[in-house]
């Protein structure tokens, strides 16, 4: 790639990154237009809303505000939880500094200070999504549901002030819960089926093991003193509940979370245009299927590149692809995995022909080419059997050489064309630890680095462009 092209693409990618980081934040704090229900299907009933909010209704007000807003960013919840798991060595100031550089919503950043809460939301994405959809579409009703549950827990004798929380009955309809010590937050632990005096079954939710009683317990206190200042913007003091106003508050303003939520599916996208081309991105999540997807593309006079990624935590299915083209050729690589099995594919085409390769995590390999010499194929199964074909003629490696049906040798036939130098008795497609057809994968890997095209994605044959995401 010449220096001019590198500069042009770098400019576009920088513009694209800035657009990605800033564009969603413009819409996130916007209040939904009007008070009318905007979701799909019928609004949730009071009883259904009470069941959904039961696991968090007895949390301190500011923590409830963070959770409600963050629940509308389910993909970021999963990404942030995964990031925390990979950065367990960070704590205190170092953790906050690292979190502050992430592109997550402020509510998600705030929850990184409460890893047990964030992890619980990530492990219960179906419930988290339902909570986010309820808050987005029926914010005032969600506020009422929380207050109803608090009143029930208080009437049952289970919600009261202690050394961890301060419970204040501000009005007959409003119960406020705050930390007893303003600089230390304790996360309540309780059984939603028992603590309210009325059993609630929370759909799509499985909490941590708690005592089979209505007693409210507490984990270790979280010191929020460092988060009290204004240096982080998303700190503890930036969040609260406006019970009369019917919404969570962030920075003294109503905060409804993800304005891109579309009743059961939400997504966001953007584009950047410049003198050298354009860049585009999009991301979405479907609670109905549990699938996360995102993609991006860059187009210049010199060619285009596209990346895409999808992940379903319910099924474990994962897919990623990176494709490129210019006036002379096109190329690409993809990765797919499910149930512990992964397959990688690569391809490259130009005026001289096409070549494609594939590898699987259980040891299977295959390559195919189409050139002026004809069509050729070579493959190795997970059990070690090796096969090849050229222009309709099939061959098998017997261990002492390539044997065609009928007994002719493959090594001295035209079928060896396209697979490198002929070795005695075998094509070099299987030479050594994989040979030319498998080792360098020069044609299909052209323009990419490891794994025959993994440069754009990094590990797992995917992810470089979206590193850290569980998509």
Legacy VTK file of the C-alpha trace (Angstrom):
# vtk DataFile Version 3.0
C-alpha trace
ASCII
DATASET POLYDATA
POINTS 471 float
0.000 0.000 0.000
1.523 3.341 -0.995
1.888 6.190 1.478
-0.880 8.292 -0.091
-3.394 5.460 0.199
-2.329 4.770 3.799
-2.833 8.415 4.678
-6.253 8.542 3.027
-7.535 5.424 4.752
-6.045 6.498 8.087
-7.878 9.812 7.826
-11.152 8.037 7.149
-10.659 5.579 9.988
-9.900 8.380 12.448
-13.049 10.181 11.331
-14.975 6.927 11.651
-13.655 6.314 15.173
-14.614 9.815 16.289
-18.074 9.360 14.809
-18.493 6.010 16.572
-17.440 7.449 19.923
-19.537 10.570 19.838
-22.610 10.001 17.729
-24.540 7.635 20.061
-23.991 9.961 23.034
-25.827 12.755 21.238
-29.055 10.755 21.282
-28.705 8.834 24.490
-29.953 11.441 26.932
-32.894 12.511 24.835
-36.313 12.117 26.386
-38.797 10.030 24.404
-41.304 12.259 22.655
-44.519 12.457 24.624
-45.778 10.130 27.315
-47.602 7.727 24.995
-46.552 4.084 24.976
-44.214 3.494 22.022
-43.392 -0.192 22.375
-44.550 -3.229 20.444
-47.685 -5.064 21.509
-49.656 -4.191 24.619
-48.012 -2.282 27.509
-46.893 -4.385 30.449
-49.316 -4.585 33.348
-48.490 -3.291 36.827
-47.925 -6.868 38.029
-45.614 -7.657 35.115
-43.568 -4.515 35.741
-43.311 -5.312 39.454
-41.938 -8.764 38.614
-39.328 -7.275 36.262
-38.039 -4.660 38.742
-38.227 -6.946 41.794
-34.488 -7.840 41.753
-33.399 -4.158 41.993
-36.290 -2.284 43.657
-34.577 -2.299 47.067
-31.239 -0.992 45.801
-30.128 2.561 46.695
-31.785 5.160 44.457
-28.644 6.197 42.562
-27.814 2.568 41.777
-31.356 1.982 40.507
-30.940 4.981 38.198
-27.697 3.582 36.787
-29.235 0.136 36.251
-32.366 1.421 34.520
-30.364 3.554 32.081
-27.724 0.874 31.467
-30.349 -1.799 30.803
-31.131 -0.055 27.514
-27.534 -0.715 26.385
-27.538 -4.499 26.660
-24.660 -4.962 24.219
-22.473 -2.589 26.232
-23.388 -4.420 29.446
-22.043 -7.641 27.950
-18.937 -5.912 26.585
-18.172 -4.094 29.852
-18.589 -7.252 31.919
-16.235 -9.135 29.599
-13.758 -6.252 29.784
-13.842 -6.327 33.598
-13.190 -10.063 33.603
-10.105 -9.473 31.492
-8.868 -6.563 33.628
-9.311 -7.860 37.169
-5.886 -6.498 38.049
-7.265 -2.939 37.856
-8.847 -1.254 40.864
-9.418 2.169 42.362
-8.069 5.113 40.420
-6.444 2.925 37.757
-9.766 1.194 37.065
-11.660 4.467 36.770
-9.063 5.934 34.428
-9.231 2.859 32.192
-13.041 2.811 32.218
-13.171 6.510 31.388
-11.431 5.845 28.051
-14.103 3.391 26.936
-16.909 4.422 24.585
-19.684 2.979 26.792
-22.666 4.947 27.986
-22.087 6.805 31.304
-24.508 4.448 33.060
-22.486 1.404 31.977
-19.261 3.078 33.065
-20.806 3.807 36.464
-21.758 0.141 36.926
-18.155 -1.000 36.493
-17.727 0.189 40.091
-20.296 -2.449 41.078
-18.939 -5.571 39.333
-21.413 -7.970 40.972
-24.339 -5.917 39.655
-22.841 -5.627 36.172
-22.046 -9.336 36.057
-25.563 -10.235 37.163
-27.014 -8.097 34.374
-24.663 -9.687 31.832
-25.604 -13.199 32.952
-29.305 -12.376 32.692
-29.389 -10.526 29.375
-32.956 -11.534 28.630
-34.137 -9.970 31.885
-31.847 -6.962 31.404
-33.306 -6.398 27.959
-36.866 -6.650 29.320
-36.005 -4.134 32.034
-34.527 -1.742 29.481
-37.499 -2.055 27.174
-39.891 -1.437 30.074
-37.987 1.638 31.219
-37.729 3.016 27.678
-41.428 2.562 26.916
-43.075 2.909 30.358
-40.677 4.927 32.527
-43.335 6.382 34.847
-44.954 2.965 35.310
-41.563 1.472 36.182
-41.097 4.166 38.856
-44.504 3.270 40.303
-43.626 -0.438 40.289
-40.440 0.211 42.277
-42.310 2.255 44.862
-45.035 -0.374 45.153
-42.451 -3.046 45.926
-40.660 -0.875 48.455
-43.951 -0.281 50.262
-44.632 -4.025 50.286
-41.178 -4.832 51.644
-41.565 -2.186 54.356
-45.030 -3.480 55.287
-43.583 -6.996 55.533
-40.981 -5.678 57.982
-38.061 -6.448 55.688
-37.107 -2.934 54.524
-35.705 -0.717 57.265
-32.721 1.492 57.991
-29.542 -0.154 59.246
-25.795 0.369 59.142
-25.742 -0.159 55.355
-28.787 1.752 54.060
-31.008 4.620 55.151
-34.698 4.224 54.343
-36.792 7.409 54.334
-40.552 7.655 53.781
-40.656 11.037 52.045
-44.372 10.863 51.323
-47.099 8.208 51.393
-46.149 7.312 47.800
-42.373 7.732 47.958
-39.736 5.710 49.808
-36.123 6.786 49.301
-33.182 4.433 49.878
-29.701 5.917 50.344
-26.357 4.643 51.638
-26.077 5.027 55.410
-22.528 6.255 54.824
-22.514 8.560 51.759
-19.060 7.340 50.771
-19.713 3.583 51.004
-22.399 1.778 49.000
-23.677 -1.664 49.943
-25.577 -3.681 47.363
-28.579 -5.438 48.933
-28.897 -9.196 48.486
-32.365 -10.690 48.823
-34.805 -13.226 47.456
-37.451 -11.464 45.293
-39.836 -14.335 45.913
-39.835 -13.742 49.687
-38.747 -10.236 50.657
-41.918 -8.449 49.519
-44.388 -10.616 51.378
-45.846 -11.432 47.960
-43.999 -13.971 45.806
-42.623 -12.577 42.541
-41.301 -14.817 39.784
-38.911 -12.789 37.661
-38.977 -13.880 33.981
-35.588 -14.644 32.475
-33.772 -14.051 35.742
-31.573 -16.272 37.884
-29.954 -14.483 40.823
-27.188 -15.456 43.193
-27.944 -17.952 45.948
-29.491 -16.145 48.899
-31.009 -17.263 52.136
-34.475 -18.766 51.852
-36.012 -15.984 53.905
-37.193 -12.414 53.583
-34.009 -11.065 55.166
-32.023 -8.474 53.207
-28.292 -9.152 53.257
-25.386 -7.100 51.981
-22.133 -7.781 50.229
-18.897 -5.926 50.764
-19.174 -2.145 50.755
-18.031 -0.271 47.660
-16.098 2.895 48.432
-17.465 5.621 46.177
-15.533 8.507 47.726
-13.285 8.774 44.672
-16.390 8.867 42.492
-17.977 11.742 44.379
-16.011 14.428 42.598
-16.825 15.822 39.199
-13.682 14.529 37.531
-15.403 11.559 35.937
-18.792 12.944 35.012
-20.413 9.512 35.378
-19.638 9.185 39.104
-21.988 8.267 41.935
-23.225 11.790 42.656
-24.256 12.240 39.020
-27.147 9.777 39.424
-30.451 9.864 41.278
-34.141 9.106 40.961
-36.796 11.782 40.459
-39.797 9.883 41.743
-42.187 12.784 41.140
-40.802 13.323 37.626
-41.005 9.638 36.762
-37.466 9.071 35.527
-33.872 8.336 36.432
-31.744 11.464 36.556
-28.209 11.886 35.277
-26.497 15.227 35.812
-29.729 16.788 37.149
-31.652 15.906 33.957
-34.045 13.093 33.024
-32.148 10.205 31.471
-33.986 7.580 29.465
-30.968 5.701 28.183
-30.694 4.519 24.618
-32.853 6.679 22.347
-32.141 4.221 19.504
-34.175 1.485 21.209
-36.991 0.376 18.909
-39.315 -1.752 21.001
-37.701 -5.190 21.042
-34.829 -4.236 18.767
-32.447 -1.344 18.947
-29.621 -0.172 16.816
-27.438 2.771 15.955
-25.453 3.796 12.934
-23.606 6.629 11.347
-21.544 7.752 8.405
-18.640 10.064 7.709
-17.810 11.594 4.328
-14.641 13.280 3.193
-12.638 14.163 0.101
-11.135 10.666 -0.070
-14.260 8.561 0.433
-16.669 7.546 3.141
-16.954 5.415 6.280
-20.088 3.817 7.700
-20.984 1.789 10.771
-24.006 0.151 12.326
-24.796 -1.935 15.403
-27.929 -3.598 16.691
-29.375 -6.053 19.175
-32.501 -8.194 18.976
-33.832 -9.341 22.364
-36.134 -11.772 20.571
-33.208 -13.823 19.272
-30.497 -12.620 21.643
-28.244 -11.741 18.701
-25.806 -8.846 18.664
-24.473 -7.576 15.353
-22.260 -4.773 14.151
-20.404 -3.847 11.033
-18.441 -1.110 9.335
-17.122 -0.205 5.918
-14.603 2.179 4.379
-14.782 3.181 0.712
-12.074 5.105 -1.145
-11.043 5.546 -4.785
-8.482 2.819 -4.097
-10.992 0.212 -2.994
-13.202 -0.756 -0.112
-13.083 -2.826 3.039
-15.970 -4.164 5.118
-16.111 -5.890 8.490
-18.996 -7.528 10.291
-19.515 -9.475 13.468
-22.434 -11.294 15.126
-22.709 -13.122 18.442
-25.529 -14.895 20.246
-24.727 -15.619 23.915
-27.783 -17.872 24.187
-26.568 -20.327 21.568
-22.850 -19.559 21.661
-22.833 -18.956 17.904
-20.258 -16.454 16.680
-19.392 -15.160 13.223
-17.010 -12.549 11.865
-15.964 -11.507 8.392
-13.546 -9.083 6.746
-13.867 -8.409 3.019
-11.963 -6.118 0.681
-11.764 -5.218 -2.969
-10.064 -2.886 -5.409
-9.829 -2.488 -9.166
-7.572 -5.548 -9.458
-8.764 -8.108 -6.959
-11.055 -8.992 -4.077
-10.286 -10.924 -0.937
-11.706 -11.815 2.410
-11.735 -14.063 5.450
-14.398 -15.248 7.853
-14.654 -17.168 11.097
-17.587 -19.143 12.454
-17.889 -20.984 15.756
-20.513 -22.857 17.758
-20.498 -25.611 20.370
-16.727 -25.474 20.691
-16.105 -25.940 16.959
-14.633 -23.200 14.791
-14.107 -22.867 11.044
-11.990 -20.287 9.219
-12.267 -19.442 5.530
-10.199 -17.246 3.213
-10.451 -16.336 -0.464
-8.597 -14.275 -3.031
-9.483 -13.534 -6.649
-7.878 -11.569 -9.478
-7.712 -11.692 -13.260
-5.586 -14.874 -13.118
-8.106 -16.860 -11.082
-9.403 -17.552 -7.609
-8.241 -19.493 -4.597
-10.008 -20.321 -1.336
-8.947 -22.128 1.821
-10.671 -23.425 4.936
-9.543 -24.751 8.302
-11.504 -26.166 11.239
-10.577 -26.376 14.891
-10.777 -30.189 14.809
-8.031 -30.424 12.189
-9.922 -30.368 8.915
-8.441 -28.410 6.028
-9.344 -27.696 2.437
-8.245 -25.541 -0.477
-9.621 -24.946 -3.943
-8.503 -22.949 -6.962
-9.791 -22.000 -10.353
-7.177 -20.861 -12.898
-6.355 -21.161 -16.569
-5.123 -24.680 -15.757
-8.547 -25.751 -14.528
-10.289 -26.349 -11.233
-8.445 -28.042 -8.375
-9.215 -29.091 -4.825
-7.334 -30.613 -1.897
-8.667 -31.496 1.533
-7.756 -33.195 4.770
-10.372 -34.496 7.168
-10.226 -34.315 10.951
-9.328 -38.011 10.988
-6.305 -37.386 8.738
-7.565 -38.671 5.383
-6.292 -36.592 2.454
-8.114 -36.088 -0.826
-7.582 -34.060 -3.988
-9.343 -33.449 -7.271
-8.587 -31.744 -10.564
-11.031 -31.142 -13.393
-13.324 -33.900 -12.195
-10.636 -36.481 -11.348
-10.527 -37.524 -7.669
-7.520 -38.810 -5.739
-6.738 -40.092 -2.256
-3.441 -40.192 -0.370
-2.842 -43.832 0.508
0.230 -43.076 2.587
2.647 -44.103 -0.120
1.375 -41.683 -2.724
-1.679 -40.207 -4.384
-3.876 -42.820 -5.972
-6.593 -42.116 -8.494
-9.638 -44.262 -8.836
-8.374 -46.836 -11.337
-4.835 -46.871 -9.963
-3.011 -43.979 -11.657
-0.641 -41.854 -9.609
-1.494 -38.258 -8.769
2.102 -37.088 -8.419
2.837 -37.106 -12.137
-0.547 -35.948 -13.398
-1.955 -32.565 -14.312
-4.002 -32.763 -11.115
-0.922 -31.617 -9.226
-1.006 -28.232 -10.950
-1.812 -25.343 -8.681
-0.587 -27.060 -5.509
3.092 -26.085 -5.563
6.134 -28.203 -6.295
5.499 -31.903 -6.790
7.074 -34.036 -4.131
7.888 -37.676 -4.682
4.557 -39.422 -4.463
2.497 -36.430 -3.266
1.540 -32.842 -3.864
3.139 -30.232 -1.623
-0.318 -29.069 -0.628
0.228 -31.319 2.383
3.958 -30.845 2.740
5.352 -30.725 6.252
3.034 -29.074 8.760
0.590 -28.097 6.096
2.771 -27.165 3.143
2.432 -24.286 0.796
-1.299 -24.744 0.451
-1.780 -24.554 4.218
1.208 -22.840 5.757
1.624 -19.422 4.230
-1.757 -19.406 2.456
-0.110 -16.713 0.370
-2.866 -16.086 -2.108
-5.806 -16.088 0.251
-3.857 -14.254 2.930
-2.661 -11.458 0.675
-3.012 -8.119 2.405
-3.681 -9.694 5.822
-1.481 -11.029 8.577
-2.001 -14.094 10.781
-4.502 -16.890 10.128
-4.761 -16.183 6.414
-6.642 -12.962 6.876
-6.881 -12.531 10.623
-5.038 -9.230 10.623
-8.241 -7.313 10.414
-9.797 -9.307 13.236
-6.985 -10.389 15.542
-7.448 -13.498 17.692
-10.079 -16.148 16.889
-9.847 -15.154 13.245
-11.931 -12.147 14.190
-12.310 -9.250 16.543
-9.421 -6.912 15.815
-11.723 -4.243 14.522
-14.036 -4.891 17.478
-11.534 -6.127 20.023
-12.985 -6.721 23.459
-16.543 -7.131 22.254
-18.545 -10.409 22.737
-20.436 -9.926 19.635
LINES 1 472
471 0 1 2 3 4 5 6 7 8 9 10 11 12 13 14 15 16 17 18 19 20 21 22 23 24 25 26 27 28 29 30 31 32 33 34 35 36 37 38 39 40 41 42 43 44 45 46 47 48 49 50 51 52 53 54 55 56 57 58 59 60 61 62 63 64 65 66 67 68 69 70 71 72 73 74 75 76 77 78 79 80 81 82 83 84 85 86 87 88 89 90 91 92 93 94 95 96 97 98 99 100 101 102 103 104 105 106 107 108 109 110 111 112 113 114 115 116 117 118 119 120 121 122 123 124 125 126 127 128 129 130 131 132 133 134 135 136 137 138 139 140 141 142 143 144 145 146 147 148 149 150 151 152 153 154 155 156 157 158 159 160 161 162 163 164 165 166 167 168 169 170 171 172 173 174 175 176 177 178 179 180 181 182 183 184 185 186 187 188 189 190 191 192 193 194 195 196 197 198 199 200 201 202 203 204 205 206 207 208 209 210 211 212 213 214 215 216 217 218 219 220 221 222 223 224 225 226 227 228 229 230 231 232 233 234 235 236 237 238 239 240 241 242 243 244 245 246 247 248 249 250 251 252 253 254 255 256 257 258 259 260 261 262 263 264 265 266 267 268 269 270 271 272 273 274 275 276 277 278 279 280 281 282 283 284 285 286 287 288 289 290 291 292 293 294 295 296 297 298 299 300 301 302 303 304 305 306 307 308 309 310 311 312 313 314 315 316 317 318 319 320 321 322 323 324 325 326 327 328 329 330 331 332 333 334 335 336 337 338 339 340 341 342 343 344 345 346 347 348 349 350 351 352 353 354 355 356 357 358 359 360 361 362 363 364 365 366 367 368 369 370 371 372 373 374 375 376 377 378 379 380 381 382 383 384 385 386 387 388 389 390 391 392 393 394 395 396 397 398 399 400 401 402 403 404 405 406 407 408 409 410 411 412 413 414 415 416 417 418 419 420 421 422 423 424 425 426 427 428 429 430 431 432 433 434 435 436 437 438 439 440 441 442 443 444 445 446 447 448 449 450 451 452 453 454 455 456 457 458 459 460 461 462 463 464 465 466 467 468 469 470
